[in-house]
Amino acid sequence: MTATESTSLKALSPKELLRIESVAKTAALLFDKAGYHETSLKDISNAASLSKGAIYYYFSNKHEILHYILDNYMDLLLNGLEEELAQIPDSLSKLRHLLSRHMSTFSSHASSARILLKYAHNLPASELAGVVRKQKQYAQILAEILADNAGHRLDKKQIKACSYIVFGMYNSIIYWHRPDGPLPLSELTEICCELFLNGWKSFIAKNGKPSG
């Protein structure tokens, strides 16, 4: 059994789980820096200070490592999100919370976020489908918040376009923002939020159907 099988994960000891996480973190950094195709299992084993045999015990091949990284990153974005949003009374505050949470998550897992955008298509169709399903679930949560905030004055295709624009703007940040740079993440988050919300309000005013 491999680490990509949920039944095996439940059976692993804490030490083994830490070893899997170490392999995944090391691989994510290498995929991000050197490229997915350019990184070999030997590169990963050397960087993780493990034998190739130890890696093969948990992962049958490189794409299983990639799948583990991407699937876990999507879980970081999704797990607990709907419960958190249910505690927030209004759609604008929900939107701010999701955007701030999104920024914080991919900033702290930048390598995983970047390889999701660059290399997910390298997964076999069956494994890619699971990741895509989680991406659609995440996008739908945002779309529902936007629709609610717009008072359902925009149609579905407009809402979908706006949700992809939001993610496009936020995801592009991981290519240039540096946590140790002059612009703190909290300040950057606020800038992005204000830019989007001001444009969003203007778009609704110009293109939204009359309420009622």
Buried (B, 14 or more C-beta within 10 A) or exposed (E): EBBBEEEBBEEBEEEBEEBBEBBBBBBBBBBBEEEBEEBEBEBBBBBBEBEEEBBEBBBBEBBBBBBBBBBBBBEBBBEEBEEEBEEBEEBBEBBBBBBBBBBEBBBEBBBBBBBBEEBBEBBEEEBBEBBBEBBEBBBEBBBBBBBBBBBEBBEEEBBBEBBEBBBEBBBEBBEEBEEEEEEEBEEBBBEBBEEBBEEBEEBBEEEBEEEE
